[in-house]
Amino acid sequence: MPFNNYHTNIELALADAYYMGKILYPQNFKDINMLRKTDEIVHEFNGLKEYSKTLRPKYGFGKIIFKKCTKSVDFLAIEN
């Protein structure tokens, strides 16, 4: 998930670190549900409940697929 806009959102950087752990060490992070963990982290930092429900479709944690574009710039799509 992106975590920089006008300032660094430490809570999303922390959630991203959990996701990297799940990808790199799946056996150690198999019990982590990323949506629940992100909700927990964001609630602790900001007091927001159910942050994951505010995400637009195709945003959040998931497999990233790079596709070639007909324009001069490549784009990326997230597959859930």
N, C-alpha and C positions, 0 to 999 in steps of 0.2 A: 504494500500500500504506500502511496506517496505520503511523505510526512513533512515536506517543506512547502509553505505558501508564502506568507509574509514573515513567518518566524518558524523555528523548529518545534514541531509537535513531538516532544519527547515520548509521550505515550504511544504514538504510532511507530516511532523508531524502536521502542521496546517490543511492541507486538511484532514488528518485522524481524527482530532478532529471534523471537520464539519460532517464527516461521522458517527462518534459515536453519535453526536447530532441527526442526522437523524434517527438512529436506536433507541436511547433511548427516544427521544422526537419528534416523527414523525409529530405531529400537529404543532410544533413550527418551523420545518425545511422543511415543505412540499413544499415550493416555491424554495428550493435550488436544482439546477441541479448539481450533483457532478462533472461531466466532465467539465462543464463551470466554476464552482467554482475553481476546481483544476487548470484549464488553467489560470484563473484570478490571483490566488495566485502565481503560478510559474512565470507568466509574471512579476508580481510586484517584486519578489525577484531576478529573473535571466534574465529578458528581453526576455525569450523564448515565442514564440507564438505557440498556439495549441499543448501544451505538450501532451494532451490526444491522439493525433494522432500518437505519437511515441510509445505508449504502445503496447506490443505484445498481441495477442489474449489470453484470459483467465487471463490477468493481470489487475489490477485496482480494483475498488470497485464492490463488488458483494457478493452473498451468499456463505458462506464457508461450504463445506460438508466434513466431516471426513470419510474416508473409511478405512476399515481394509485391511491390506496388507498381502500377504503370507510370506513376509520377517519379520524379527524381529522388523522392524521399521514401524510405521504408517506414512502415507503421507496425505497431504491435497490437495484437488482440489477446484478450485474456479469456481462456476457455474455462467455464465452471463445470 
